[in-house]
Amino acid sequence: MRSVTPSIESAVSRLAPGFRALSIVVESAPVANPAIAEQALAEACQAVQQDDVPWAQAHLAAWDEAFSAFGAKAKRTPCSAQALRKRVLKEGSLPAIDPVVDIYNAISIRYAVPVGGENLAAYRGEPRLAIARGDEPFDTLKSAEPVVEYPEPGEVIWRDDIGVTCRRWNWRQGVRTRLDSGAQTMWFILESLPAMPLSALQEAGERLVGYLQQLMPGARASITLLQADDEGDLR
């Protein structure tokens, strides 16, 4: 199984003390049970409406503070989990996109945790959580047309050797590394702050893997807990 070694710049670590994440690599298998994704998403939407995660608001508020620390306006560009949960509370559900995407969205809203899903075949080099210079290319869509944008200097980004893979920490993923159920090697990153119990983060990762292995029998996964040390390096 391919190994992934994400890194974090010390400047990012200082913005959000106590940041930790689960890095999950999945070697996929053919989708055999797509109903698993539909069920997972429906149950997660119901859980959000029942407000069954007592620390959810504190965790999302902590992400607002982290975004504000690098100049992002959280009300305009909230963390991914906040945006998804708000949509569920407003509309009652999330639309189905792709079985794998639906599963990681289900985990994100259920546990109030930002979850990124990436196609590792599209990566060049290792994932890095970094402070943007402002000249790193970010491929996205505008009015359904491909465009290249650039982050603001000082913005927190996920990136590889080519450019930005996710802007404003976990707000918007790019097109180049976008994940779907056809990817052979998948990388997921579940990002948390101290307001989310470590046990809940680990449970979220295990549930994600469990759903994926029900969706794709024969899929193999490895889970690594990443925490920033005093120098800001992930370990």
LUMMARRO-127299 format. One line per field, with one value per atom (N, C-alpha, C): y negated, x negated, z; residue number from 0; residue in three letters; atom name. Coordinates in steps of 0.001 Angstrom, whole numbers, plus 500000, padded with zeros to 6 digits. Each point is the difference from the previous one (the first is absolute). Example, Ala and Ser with C-alpha at 12.3 -4.5 7.8 and 13.67 -1.06 7.14 Angstrom:
BEGIN
py: c(505690/498810/498800/498950/498810/498910) $
px: c(486810/500890/499100/500350/499180/500770) $
pz: c(507800/500000/500000/499280/500060/500730) $
i: c(0/0/0/1/1/1) $
aa: c(ala/ala/ala/ser/ser/ser) $
at: c(N/CA/C/N/CA/C) $
//
This chain:
BEGIN
py: c(501195/498805/498755/499026/498766/499269/499485/499202/498526/499233/498555/499338/498999/499307/498508/499572/498570/499223/498722/499132/498723/499330/498748/498987/498799/498942/499528/499657/499558/498761/499147/498797/500359/501085/500453/500543/500764/500569/498920/498886/498916/499342/500083/499424/500792/501294/500873/501009/499577/500929/501210/501155/501212/500645/499445/500598/501439/500869/501391/500530/501075/500511/501501/500619/501390/500022/500662/500214/501447/500181/501340/500265/501054/500424/501251/499991/501136/500474/501268/500647/500541/499454/500263/501369/500335/501199/499589/500829/499620/499749/498991/499700/501120/500624/501117/499692/499075/499723/498497/499353/498546/499535/500875/499606/499628/500498/499651/498493/499388/498554/499230/500426/499344/500077/501161/500186/499157/500001/499234/498519/499472/498578/499662/500838/499744/500023/500970/500092/498818/499564/498858/498719/499803/498811/499991/501150/500102/499679/500482/499735/498512/499308/498555/499275/500370/499335/500293/501103/500328/499433/499362/499343/500957/501175/501042/500012/498963/499895/498800/500219/498893/498967/500384/499073/499388/500256/499549/498490/499253/498546/499430/500557/499526/500290/501154/500349/499104/499754/499136/498558/499557/498654/499894/501068/500004/499895/500633/499865/498574/499369/498593/499155/500246/499245/500286/501251/500354/499313/499950/499311/498507/499417/498567/499693/500961/499782/499791/500523/499730/499067/499311/498942/500394/501257/500420/499558/499666/499635/501262/500537/501301/499999/498864/499964/500130/499514/500060/501282/500431/501236/500872/500672/500826/501291/500669/501311/500935/501042/500864/500650/500416/500650/499030/498766/498984/499764/499869/499742/501147/501227/501156/500114/499796/500124/498905/498801/498927/500357/500620/500389/501061/500938/501028/499374/499082/499367/499163/499437/499174/500835/501021/500751/501404/500465/501313/501153/499758/501083/499420/500893/499649/500818/499422/500775/501069/501118/501045/499523/500254/499580/501210/500829/501195/500841/501314/500789/499705/499862/499717/498594/499033/498624/499925/500692/499987/500565/501020/500585/499034/499355/499101/498729/499582/498899/500413/501244/500499/499958/500408/499950/498558/499112/498595/499373/500198/499355/500700/501306/500743/499642/499803/499731/498543/499142/498579/499846/500739/499990/499811/499087/499867/501274/500500/501206/499701/500250/499874/501371/500158/501250/499707/500667/499676/501254/499809/501055/499929/500951/499926/500105/500600/500112/498634/498994/498655/499165/500531/499254/500101/498934/499987/499597/500938/499736/500247/499640/500259/498816/500256/498899/499134/498696/499079/498949/499785/498933/498803/498924/498927/498625/498997/498604/499603/499503/499673/498766/500051/498806/499122/500654/499293/500289/500768/500297/501475/500755/501425/500176/500710/500147/500913/499623/500781/500159/501228/500239/500245/499268/500098/499748/499864/499715/498701/499223/498779/499953/499967/500096/501239/501091/501309/500048/498952/499965/500104/500744/500110/498647/499668/498780/500312/499178/500097/498760/500207/498907/500114/499012/499996/499616/500613/499661/498628/499468/498759/500284/499102/500194/500113/500978/500214/500972/500413/500952/501400/500740/501392/500866/500812/500853/501411/500960/501295/499944/500573/499922/501229/500152/500976/499277/500733/499359/499186/500259/499266/498710/500072/498812/500315/499167/500107/501145/500805/501052/499647/499122/499533/498613/499068/498622/499791/498975/499590/501199/500708/501160/501169/499907/501094/499487/498786/499366/500531/500045/500412/500821/501212/500864/499669/500275/499746/501135/499758/500983/501092/499622/500936/501262/499873/501157/500494/499552/500358/501517/500476/501433/500470/501194/500694/501492/500791/501425/500777/499362/500665/499940/499213/499858/501299/500304/501219/499821/498880/499722/498688/500071/498857/499544/498687/499444/499124/500245/499210/499339/498756/499289/499444/500410/499528/499059/498727/498972/499531/499985/499619/499039/499320/499108/500558/499495/500618/500072/499171/500070/501319/500709/501320/501057/500847/501034/500908/500387/500886/501314/500487/501252/499866/498812/499775/499944/499386/499964/501417/500810/501379/500798/499775/500678/499605/498707/499522/500698/500124/500670/501464/500669/501419/500196/499095/500112/499752/499025/499738/501251/500610/501208/501124/500141/501042/499851/498770/499752/500321/499549/500215/501487/500760/501431/500741/499464/500567/499627/498769/499536/500768/500214/500619/501189/501130/501160/500328/500195/500257/498778/498821/498788/500113/499502/500029/498579/499834/498653/499981/498864/499749/498641/499910/498773/499539/498720/499421/498740/499909/498793/499035/498777/498960/498917/499628/498915/499107/498717/499056/500005/500118/499911/498540/499764/498627/499192/500678/499299/499844/500568/499884/501116/500977/501112/501051/500575/501071/501271/500748/501265/501051) $
px: c(499159/500841/499124/500378/499223/500063/498868/499960/500099/500565/500138/499434/499154/499382/500301/501158/500316/499056/499832/499212/500778/499640/500648/498924/500139/499054/500237/498921/500116/500876/500003/500838/501480/500370/501391/500326/499093/500218/500239/499299/500170/501372/500612/501339/501062/499769/501012/499317/499602/499342/500895/499384/500756/500606/499714/500523/499522/500927/499645/500901/499573/500747/499804/500928/499838/499714/498933/499652/500344/500870/500486/499742/499272/499747/500828/500710/500851/499641/499671/499865/501381/500607/501410/500228/501271/500470/501270/500513/501223/501171/500793/501193/501015/500395/500949/501310/499958/501185/500257/500414/500192/501055/500912/501031/499399/498798/499329/499790/499599/499755/501296/501050/501299/500480/499847/500422/499153/498685/499108/500329/500249/500294/501345/501004/501320/499947/499303/499896/499229/498969/499223/500820/500776/500859/501008/500549/500944/499311/498773/499260/499730/499667/499753/501253/501143/501246/500408/499517/500280/498947/498977/498949/499403/499575/499581/498501/499270/498570/499819/499823/500022/498903/498880/498877/499932/500995/499940/499847/500831/499950/498674/499477/498704/498893/500073/498972/500080/501204/500150/499624/500300/499592/498477/499344/498536/499437/500665/499558/500211/501088/500200/498826/499564/498876/498713/499795/498797/499995/501157/500094/499734/500565/499786/498531/499282/498594/499140/500415/499222/500741/501020/500639/501232/500432/501213/501237/501040/501276/500853/500137/500642/501457/500677/501399/500102/498990/500030/499365/498939/499321/499786/501034/499875/499243/499603/499383/501015/499503/500862/501107/499699/501024/501116/499639/501009/500920/499429/500807/500968/499525/500862/501110/499670/501014/501058/499585/500979/500975/499487/500881/500999/499542/500910/501079/499615/500970/501007/499566/500895/500888/499419/500715/500418/499461/500375/499156/499186/499199/498877/499137/498975/500241/499735/500183/498926/500360/499020/499084/498699/499006/499306/499453/499238/499946/500058/500045/498875/498775/498894/500118/500331/500175/501146/501087/501141/499614/499159/499578/499136/499028/499173/500735/500990/500860/500847/500460/500785/499185/498746/499133/499781/499789/499744/501151/501226/501132/500343/499861/500368/499093/498718/499032/499545/500601/499625/498489/499448/498560/499728/499121/499631/499324/500485/499439/499670/498774/499608/499780/500384/499775/499286/498869/499154/499609/499813/499506/498474/499353/498543/499263/500617/499334/499738/500776/499847/498973/499483/499036/498600/499242/498573/499306/499275/499416/501016/499619/500844/500917/501143/500878/499309/500175/499392/501025/500120/500842/499088/500251/499014/500660/499172/500419/499699/500999/499849/499133/499200/499290/500940/500918/500952/499818/498958/499755/500226/500575/500248/501301/499985/501217/501029/501254/501125/501010/500183/500942/501397/500964/501368/500946/501262/501011/500713/500295/500781/501013/501280/501074/499810/499613/499809/498814/499180/498824/498721/498988/498741/499289/499539/499221/498874/498969/498912/500040/500077/499977/498733/499802/498831/500441/499424/500382/499488/500582/499493/498689/499030/498789/500368/499444/500301/501134/500690/501103/499465/500718/499634/500515/499120/500370/499446/500691/499398/499443/498829/499365/499121/499590/498973/498946/499178/498925/500510/501229/500557/500674/500782/500731/500976/501017/500976/500970/500242/501017/501258/499872/501170/499716/500898/499828/500608/499473/500483/500172/498910/499852/500852/501310/500872/501302/499955/501218/500395/499056/500347/498871/500356/499028/499898/498835/499787/500496/499983/500499/498965/498731/498954/499945/500138/499870/501352/501059/501356/500177/500702/500182/501372/500026/501264/499754/501047/499897/499157/499578/499149/498524/499619/498585/499452/498765/499368/499470/499334/499441/500581/500662/500715/499313/499967/499458/501058/500238/500955/499269/500385/499429/501145/500073/501010/499290/500400/499257/500785/499328/500705/499182/500718/499427/500365/499390/500201/501449/500890/501403/500656/499432/500501/499209/500668/499267/499213/498818/499180/500727/500741/500738/501026/500607/500985/499322/498812/499252/499659/499542/499648/501231/501115/501243/500435/499863/500374/499169/498698/499144/500345/500269/500356/501332/500947/501297/499835/499161/499742/499454/499003/499414/501027/500802/501014/500999/500466/500932/499351/498756/499325/499793/499699/499788/501309/501111/501305/500369/499670/500267/499169/498734/499034/499345/500669/499401/498627/499047/498635/499104/500575/499184/499128/498769/499059/499723/499828/499819/498933/499325/499092/500340/499972/500363/498805/499653/498898/500478/499752/500314/498835/500297/498989/500221/498947/500068/498784/500199/498893/499161/498679/499125/499650/499095/499673/499404/499394/499433/501016/501210/501042/499983/499101/499947/501030/500653/500950/499242/500518/499358/501085) $
pz: c(500000/500000/500000/499189/499942/501335/500430/501224/499650/500906/499830/501243/499799/501124/499918/500513/499972/500914/499701/500870/500270/501074/500376/500349/499459/500332/501434/500677/501387/500124/498974/500045/500034/499340/500042/501381/500558/501329/501041/499857/500968/499887/498831/499832/500744/500161/500603/500911/501195/500922/500285/500041/500275/498777/498816/498766/499866/499596/499748/498895/499397/498853/499873/499302/499595/498511/499625/498599/499667/499018/499660/498520/499718/498627/499731/498884/499637/498596/499891/498693/499651/498967/499737/499366/499887/499314/499262/499104/499286/500950/499676/500792/499808/501119/499941/500714/500967/500820/500091/498906/500029/500993/500391/500963/501352/500292/501256/500087/498895/499988/500215/499342/500154/501448/500607/501383/500952/499796/500870/499958/498805/499866/500633/499789/500575/501526/500566/501458/500577/499304/500478/499970/498950/499920/501142/500317/501109/501320/500176/501227/500173/498914/500074/500466/499460/500363/501441/500542/501399/500938/499431/500785/501033/499523/500939/500295/499581/500325/500926/501302/500962/499821/499408/499851/498604/499161/498604/499886/500699/499865/500485/501082/500496/498989/499360/499023/498776/499511/498830/500331/501229/500420/500052/500421/500022/498588/499037/498608/499493/500412/499635/500485/501227/500560/499232/499636/499239/498641/499349/498714/500168/501045/500236/500247/500580/500325/498764/498839/498781/499043/500513/499230/499224/500096/499286/500763/499267/500612/500065/501216/500164/499544/500096/499559/498482/499283/498536/499486/500634/499586/501239/500470/501203/499723/501064/499817/499352/499366/499197/500819/501220/500828/500351/500300/500315/498815/498814/498805/499726/500131/499741/501038/501260/501053/499881/499634/499805/498884/498957/498899/500454/500801/500513/500874/500869/500887/499224/498878/499189/499088/499361/498965/500430/501107/500499/499496/498981/499426/499154/499516/499025/498741/498833/498768/499859/499402/499710/498875/500149/499010/499387/500849/499631/501270/499924/501232/500988/499520/500909/500575/499161/500473/501000/499719/500917/501364/500007/501272/500791/499350/500813/500375/499207/500430/501197/500011/501130/501288/499931/501179/500438/499047/500315/500767/499514/500670/501305/500035/501207/501169/499724/501058/500048/499173/499974/499834/499045/499773/498507/499636/498589/499493/498870/499390/498544/499620/498603/499404/498743/499288/498692/499758/498863/499210/498707/499117/499988/500637/500139/498674/498999/498698/499381/500404/499444/500761/501096/500813/499431/500220/499723/501297/500575/501301/501104/501217/501164/500306/500648/500415/501051/499879/500950/500413/501296/500529/500213/499271/499907/499995/500186/499826/498560/499305/498580/499787/498937/499538/499184/499294/499152/498525/499647/498587/499663/500931/499779/499213/498871/499193/500669/499850/500523/498885/499538/498911/500564/499462/500485/498837/500301/498984/500341/498978/500168/498872/500362/499001/499129/500653/499359/499040/499986/499131/500833/499504/500738/500088/501185/500203/500983/499954/500967/500872/501306/500959/500840/500854/500872/501403/501020/501370/500397/501052/500563/500738/499917/500804/501480/500666/501408/500257/498952/500133/500309/500822/500261/498853/499443/498865/500193/499431/499733/498579/499806/498696/499757/498739/499650/499178/499246/499245/498816/499556/498859/500437/501057/500427/501112/500119/501086/499721/501018/499893/500783/500989/500755/500549/499738/500462/501381/500672/501323/500921/500121/500876/499514/500140/499555/499410/499483/499486/498629/499070/498634/499384/499539/499340/498518/499435/498583/499130/498691/499036/499731/499939/499568/500847/501306/500893/500508/499366/500438/500013/501020/500204/499531/499413/499770/500183/499846/500305/498999/498917/499024/500324/501007/500353/500583/499664/500509/501418/500231/501321/500507/501136/500560/501276/500189/501240/500643/501279/500767/501157/500292/501133/500835/501263/500946/500952/500028/500722/501221/501144/501224/500844/500883/500995/501374/501086/501313/500483/499472/500421/499611/499036/499619/500757/500776/500734/499056/500432/499180/499716/500984/499798/498887/499876/498937/498637/499941/498744/499554/500928/499660/499582/500688/499631/498595/499679/498664/498927/500242/499030/499827/501104/499930/499285/500237/499323/498501/499639/498585/499315/500606/499418/499938/501051/500009/498873/499790/498896/498652/499825/498719/499722/501034/499793/499765/500499/499646/498564/499619/498637/498985/500337/499088/500694/500084/500676/499410/500891/499562/500064/500230/500144/501247/499903/501118/500463/501309/500543/501082/500111/501120/500586/501326/500710/500822/499878/500765/500700/501306/500753/499874/499611/499828/501045/500695/500969/499823/500200/499859/501270/499832/501163/500274/500918/500390/498859/499023/498850/498877/500194/498989/498985/500168/499056/500380/498989/500265/500323/500985/500386/500240) $
i: c(0/0/0/1/1/1/2/2/2/3/3/3/4/4/4/5/5/5/6/6/6/7/7/7/8/8/8/9/9/9/10/10/10/11/11/11/12/12/12/13/13/13/14/14/14/15/15/15/16/16/16/17/17/17/18/18/18/19/19/19/20/20/20/21/21/21/22/22/22/23/23/23/24/24/24/25/25/25/26/26/26/27/27/27/28/28/28/29/29/29/30/30/30/31/31/31/32/32/32/33/33/33/34/34/34/35/35/35/36/36/36/37/37/37/38/38/38/39/39/39/40/40/40/41/41/41/42/42/42/43/43/43/44/44/44/45/45/45/46/46/46/47/47/47/48/48/48/49/49/49/50/50/50/51/51/51/52/52/52/53/53/53/54/54/54/55/55/55/56/56/56/57/57/57/58/58/58/59/59/59/60/60/60/61/61/61/62/62/62/63/63/63/64/64/64/65/65/65/66/66/66/67/67/67/68/68/68/69/69/69/70/70/70/71/71/71/72/72/72/73/73/73/74/74/74/75/75/75/76/76/76/77/77/77/78/78/78/79/79/79/80/80/80/81/81/81/82/82/82/83/83/83/84/84/84/85/85/85/86/86/86/87/87/87/88/88/88/89/89/89/90/90/90/91/91/91/92/92/92/93/93/93/94/94/94/95/95/95/96/96/96/97/97/97/98/98/98/99/99/99/100/100/100/101/101/101/102/102/102/103/103/103/104/104/104/105/105/105/106/106/106/107/107/107/108/108/108/109/109/109/110/110/110/111/111/111/112/112/112/113/113/113/114/114/114/115/115/115/116/116/116/117/117/117/118/118/118/119/119/119/120/120/120/121/121/121/122/122/122/123/123/123/124/124/124/125/125/125/126/126/126/127/127/127/128/128/128/129/129/129/130/130/130/131/131/131/132/132/132/133/133/133/134/134/134/135/135/135/136/136/136/137/137/137/138/138/138/139/139/139/140/140/140/141/141/141/142/142/142/143/143/143/144/144/144/145/145/145/146/146/146/147/147/147/148/148/148/149/149/149/150/150/150/151/151/151/152/152/152/153/153/153/154/154/154/155/155/155/156/156/156/157/157/157/158/158/158/159/159/159/160/160/160/161/161/161/162/162/162/163/163/163/164/164/164/165/165/165/166/166/166/167/167/167/168/168/168/169/169/169/170/170/170/171/171/171/172/172/172/173/173/173/174/174/174/175/175/175/176/176/176/177/177/177/178/178/178/179/179/179/180/180/180/181/181/181/182/182/182/183/183/183/184/184/184/185/185/185/186/186/186/187/187/187/188/188/188/189/189/189/190/190/190/191/191/191/192/192/192/193/193/193/194/194/194/195/195/195/196/196/196/197/197/197/198/198/198/199/199/199/200/200/200/201/201/201/202/202/202/203/203/203/204/204/204/205/205/205/206/206/206/207/207/207/208/208/208/209/209/209/210/210/210/211/211/211/212/212/212/213/213/213/214/214/214/215/215/215/216/216/216/217/217/217/218/218/218/219/219/219/220/220/220/221/221/221/222/222/222/223/223/223/224/224/224/225/225/225/226/226/226/227/227/227/228/228/228/229/229/229/230/230/230/231/231/231/232/232/232/233/233/233/234/234/234) $
aa: c(met/met/met/arg/arg/arg/ser/ser/ser/val/val/val/thr/thr/thr/pro/pro/pro/ser/ser/ser/ile/ile/ile/glu/glu/glu/ser/ser/ser/ala/ala/ala/val/val/val/ser/ser/ser/arg/arg/arg/leu/leu/leu/ala/ala/ala/pro/pro/pro/gly/gly/gly/phe/phe/phe/arg/arg/arg/ala/ala/ala/leu/leu/leu/ser/ser/ser/ile/ile/ile/val/val/val/val/val/val/glu/glu/glu/ser/ser/ser/ala/ala/ala/pro/pro/pro/val/val/val/ala/ala/ala/asn/asn/asn/pro/pro/pro/ala/ala/ala/ile/ile/ile/ala/ala/ala/glu/glu/glu/gln/gln/gln/ala/ala/ala/leu/leu/leu/ala/ala/ala/glu/glu/glu/ala/ala/ala/cys/cys/cys/gln/gln/gln/ala/ala/ala/val/val/val/gln/gln/gln/gln/gln/gln/asp/asp/asp/asp/asp/asp/val/val/val/pro/pro/pro/trp/trp/trp/ala/ala/ala/gln/gln/gln/ala/ala/ala/his/his/his/leu/leu/leu/ala/ala/ala/ala/ala/ala/trp/trp/trp/asp/asp/asp/glu/glu/glu/ala/ala/ala/phe/phe/phe/ser/ser/ser/ala/ala/ala/phe/phe/phe/gly/gly/gly/ala/ala/ala/lys/lys/lys/ala/ala/ala/lys/lys/lys/arg/arg/arg/thr/thr/thr/pro/pro/pro/cys/cys/cys/ser/ser/ser/ala/ala/ala/gln/gln/gln/ala/ala/ala/leu/leu/leu/arg/arg/arg/lys/lys/lys/arg/arg/arg/val/val/val/leu/leu/leu/lys/lys/lys/glu/glu/glu/gly/gly/gly/ser/ser/ser/leu/leu/leu/pro/pro/pro/ala/ala/ala/ile/ile/ile/asp/asp/asp/pro/pro/pro/val/val/val/val/val/val/asp/asp/asp/ile/ile/ile/tyr/tyr/tyr/asn/asn/asn/ala/ala/ala/ile/ile/ile/ser/ser/ser/ile/ile/ile/arg/arg/arg/tyr/tyr/tyr/ala/ala/ala/val/val/val/pro/pro/pro/val/val/val/gly/gly/gly/gly/gly/gly/glu/glu/glu/asn/asn/asn/leu/leu/leu/ala/ala/ala/ala/ala/ala/tyr/tyr/tyr/arg/arg/arg/gly/gly/gly/glu/glu/glu/pro/pro/pro/arg/arg/arg/leu/leu/leu/ala/ala/ala/ile/ile/ile/ala/ala/ala/arg/arg/arg/gly/gly/gly/asp/asp/asp/glu/glu/glu/pro/pro/pro/phe/phe/phe/asp/asp/asp/thr/thr/thr/leu/leu/leu/lys/lys/lys/ser/ser/ser/ala/ala/ala/glu/glu/glu/pro/pro/pro/val/val/val/val/val/val/glu/glu/glu/tyr/tyr/tyr/pro/pro/pro/glu/glu/glu/pro/pro/pro/gly/gly/gly/glu/glu/glu/val/val/val/ile/ile/ile/trp/trp/trp/arg/arg/arg/asp/asp/asp/asp/asp/asp/ile/ile/ile/gly/gly/gly/val/val/val/thr/thr/thr/cys/cys/cys/arg/arg/arg/arg/arg/arg/trp/trp/trp/asn/asn/asn/trp/trp/trp/arg/arg/arg/gln/gln/gln/gly/gly/gly/val/val/val/arg/arg/arg/thr/thr/thr/arg/arg/arg/leu/leu/leu/asp/asp/asp/ser/ser/ser/gly/gly/gly/ala/ala/ala/gln/gln/gln/thr/thr/thr/met/met/met/trp/trp/trp/phe/phe/phe/ile/ile/ile/leu/leu/leu/glu/glu/glu/ser/ser/ser/leu/leu/leu/pro/pro/pro/ala/ala/ala/met/met/met/pro/pro/pro/leu/leu/leu/ser/ser/ser/ala/ala/ala/leu/leu/leu/gln/gln/gln/glu/glu/glu/ala/ala/ala/gly/gly/gly/glu/glu/glu/arg/arg/arg/leu/leu/leu/val/val/val/gly/gly/gly/tyr/tyr/tyr/leu/leu/leu/gln/gln/gln/gln/gln/gln/leu/leu/leu/met/met/met/pro/pro/pro/gly/gly/gly/ala/ala/ala/arg/arg/arg/ala/ala/ala/ser/ser/ser/ile/ile/ile/thr/thr/thr/leu/leu/leu/leu/leu/leu/gln/gln/gln/ala/ala/ala/asp/asp/asp/asp/asp/asp/glu/glu/glu/gly/gly/gly/asp/asp/asp/leu/leu/leu/arg/arg/arg) $
at: c(N/CA/C/N/CA/C/N/CA/C/N/CA/C/N/CA/C/N/CA/C/N/CA/C/N/CA/C/N/CA/C/N/CA/C/N/CA/C/N/CA/C/N/CA/C/N/CA/C/N/CA/C/N/CA/C/N/CA/C/N/CA/C/N/CA/C/N/CA/C/N/CA/C/N/CA/C/N/CA/C/N/CA/C/N/CA/C/N/CA/C/N/CA/C/N/CA/C/N/CA/C/N/CA/C/N/CA/C/N/CA/C/N/CA/C/N/CA/C/N/CA/C/N/CA/C/N/CA/C/N/CA/C/N/CA/C/N/CA/C/N/CA/C/N/CA/C/N/CA/C/N/CA/C/N/CA/C/N/CA/C/N/CA/C/N/CA/C/N/CA/C/N/CA/C/N/CA/C/N/CA/C/N/CA/C/N/CA/C/N/CA/C/N/CA/C/N/CA/C/N/CA/C/N/CA/C/N/CA/C/N/CA/C/N/CA/C/N/CA/C/N/CA/C/N/CA/C/N/CA/C/N/CA/C/N/CA/C/N/CA/C/N/CA/C/N/CA/C/N/CA/C/N/CA/C/N/CA/C/N/CA/C/N/CA/C/N/CA/C/N/CA/C/N/CA/C/N/CA/C/N/CA/C/N/CA/C/N/CA/C/N/CA/C/N/CA/C/N/CA/C/N/CA/C/N/CA/C/N/CA/C/N/CA/C/N/CA/C/N/CA/C/N/CA/C/N/CA/C/N/CA/C/N/CA/C/N/CA/C/N/CA/C/N/CA/C/N/CA/C/N/CA/C/N/CA/C/N/CA/C/N/CA/C/N/CA/C/N/CA/C/N/CA/C/N/CA/C/N/CA/C/N/CA/C/N/CA/C/N/CA/C/N/CA/C/N/CA/C/N/CA/C/N/CA/C/N/CA/C/N/CA/C/N/CA/C/N/CA/C/N/CA/C/N/CA/C/N/CA/C/N/CA/C/N/CA/C/N/CA/C/N/CA/C/N/CA/C/N/CA/C/N/CA/C/N/CA/C/N/CA/C/N/CA/C/N/CA/C/N/CA/C/N/CA/C/N/CA/C/N/CA/C/N/CA/C/N/CA/C/N/CA/C/N/CA/C/N/CA/C/N/CA/C/N/CA/C/N/CA/C/N/CA/C/N/CA/C/N/CA/C/N/CA/C/N/CA/C/N/CA/C/N/CA/C/N/CA/C/N/CA/C/N/CA/C/N/CA/C/N/CA/C/N/CA/C/N/CA/C/N/CA/C/N/CA/C/N/CA/C/N/CA/C/N/CA/C/N/CA/C/N/CA/C/N/CA/C/N/CA/C/N/CA/C/N/CA/C/N/CA/C/N/CA/C/N/CA/C/N/CA/C/N/CA/C/N/CA/C/N/CA/C/N/CA/C/N/CA/C/N/CA/C/N/CA/C/N/CA/C/N/CA/C/N/CA/C/N/CA/C/N/CA/C/N/CA/C/N/CA/C/N/CA/C/N/CA/C/N/CA/C/N/CA/C/N/CA/C/N/CA/C/N/CA/C/N/CA/C/N/CA/C/N/CA/C/N/CA/C/N/CA/C/N/CA/C/N/CA/C/N/CA/C/N/CA/C/N/CA/C/N/CA/C/N/CA/C/N/CA/C/N/CA/C/N/CA/C/N/CA/C/N/CA/C/N/CA/C/N/CA/C/N/CA/C/N/CA/C/N/CA/C/N/CA/C/N/CA/C/N/CA/C/N/CA/C/N/CA/C/N/CA/C/N/CA/C/N/CA/C/N/CA/C/N/CA/C/N/CA/C/N/CA/C/N/CA/C/N/CA/C/N/CA/C/N/CA/C/N/CA/C) $
//
